[in-house]
């Protein structure tokens, strides 16, 4: 096996390129910040606290689902 054929065969087994989800991440961030701003504008500090409590429960639910069966 020559060096060029070894390089060619190694390239055949390369991992596919990953997709870029930057736009989706920024969109999610804007939506979350919008929800927080709406909650604070309508309910004041209570809206911020309510959002914080809801986010905590959401993260707890994610942890439970991700560690289920493990």
C-alpha positions as a Markdown table, in Angstrom:
| # | Residue | x | y | z |
|---|---|---|---|---|
| 1 | Unk | 0.0 | 0.0 | 0.0 |
| 2 | Unk | 1.4 | 3.3 | -1.0 |
| 3 | Unk | 1.1 | 6.5 | 0.9 |
| 4 | Unk | -1.4 | 8.0 | -1.5 |
| 5 | Unk | -3.7 | 5.0 | -1.4 |
| 6 | Unk | -3.5 | 5.0 | 2.4 |
| 7 | Unk | -4.5 | 8.7 | 2.5 |
| 8 | Unk | -7.3 | 8.0 | 0.1 |
| 9 | Unk | -8.7 | 5.1 | 2.1 |
| 10 | Unk | -8.6 | 7.2 | 5.3 |
| 11 | Unk | -10.6 | 9.9 | 3.7 |
| 12 | Unk | -13.3 | 7.5 | 2.7 |
| 13 | Unk | -14.0 | 6.8 | 6.4 |
| 14 | Unk | -14.1 | 10.4 | 7.6 |
| 15 | Unk | -17.0 | 11.6 | 9.7 |
| 16 | Unk | -19.7 | 13.6 | 7.8 |
| 17 | Unk | -19.7 | 17.3 | 8.3 |
| 18 | Unk | -21.9 | 18.5 | 11.2 |
| 19 | Unk | -24.8 | 20.8 | 10.5 |
| 20 | Unk | -24.7 | 24.4 | 11.8 |
| 21 | Unk | -27.5 | 25.1 | 14.2 |
| 22 | Unk | -26.4 | 28.6 | 15.1 |
| 23 | Unk | -29.5 | 30.3 | 13.7 |
| 24 | Unk | -31.8 | 27.9 | 15.6 |
| 25 | Unk | -29.9 | 28.5 | 18.9 |
| 26 | Unk | -30.2 | 32.3 | 18.5 |
| 27 | Unk | -33.9 | 32.0 | 17.6 |
| 28 | Unk | -34.5 | 29.9 | 20.8 |
| 29 | Unk | -32.6 | 32.5 | 22.9 |
| 30 | Unk | -34.7 | 35.4 | 21.4 |
| 31 | Unk | -37.9 | 33.5 | 22.1 |
| 32 | Unk | -36.9 | 32.8 | 25.7 |
| 33 | Unk | -35.9 | 36.4 | 26.3 |
| 34 | Unk | -39.2 | 37.5 | 24.8 |
| 35 | Unk | -41.1 | 35.3 | 27.1 |
| 36 | Unk | -39.2 | 36.6 | 30.1 |
| 37 | Unk | -39.8 | 40.2 | 29.0 |
| 38 | Unk | -43.5 | 39.6 | 28.5 |
| 39 | Unk | -43.8 | 37.9 | 31.9 |
| 40 | Unk | -42.0 | 40.8 | 33.6 |
| 41 | Unk | -44.0 | 43.4 | 31.7 |
| 42 | Unk | -47.3 | 41.9 | 32.7 |
| 43 | Unk | -46.6 | 40.5 | 36.2 |
| 44 | Unk | -43.6 | 42.5 | 37.3 |
| 45 | Unk | -41.1 | 40.7 | 39.5 |
| 46 | Unk | -43.5 | 37.9 | 40.1 |
| 47 | Unk | -43.3 | 37.1 | 36.4 |
| 48 | Unk | -39.6 | 36.8 | 36.6 |
| 49 | Unk | -39.8 | 34.5 | 39.7 |
| 50 | Unk | -42.5 | 32.4 | 38.0 |
| 51 | Unk | -40.4 | 32.0 | 34.9 |
| 52 | Unk | -37.4 | 31.0 | 37.1 |
| 53 | Unk | -39.5 | 28.4 | 38.9 |
| 54 | Unk | -40.8 | 27.1 | 35.6 |
| 55 | Unk | -37.4 | 26.9 | 34.1 |
| 56 | Unk | -36.1 | 25.0 | 37.1 |
| 57 | Unk | -38.9 | 22.4 | 36.8 |
| 58 | Unk | -38.2 | 22.1 | 33.1 |
| 59 | Unk | -34.5 | 21.4 | 33.7 |
| 60 | Unk | -35.4 | 18.9 | 36.4 |
| 61 | Unk | -37.7 | 17.1 | 34.0 |
| 62 | Unk | -35.0 | 17.0 | 31.4 |
| 63 | Unk | -32.5 | 15.5 | 33.9 |
| 64 | Unk | -35.1 | 12.8 | 34.9 |
| 65 | Unk | -35.7 | 11.9 | 31.3 |
| 66 | Unk | -32.0 | 11.9 | 30.3 |
| 67 | Unk | -31.1 | 9.7 | 33.3 |
| 68 | Unk | -34.0 | 7.3 | 33.1 |
| 69 | Unk | -33.0 | 3.7 | 33.0 |
| 70 | Unk | -29.3 | 4.6 | 33.6 |
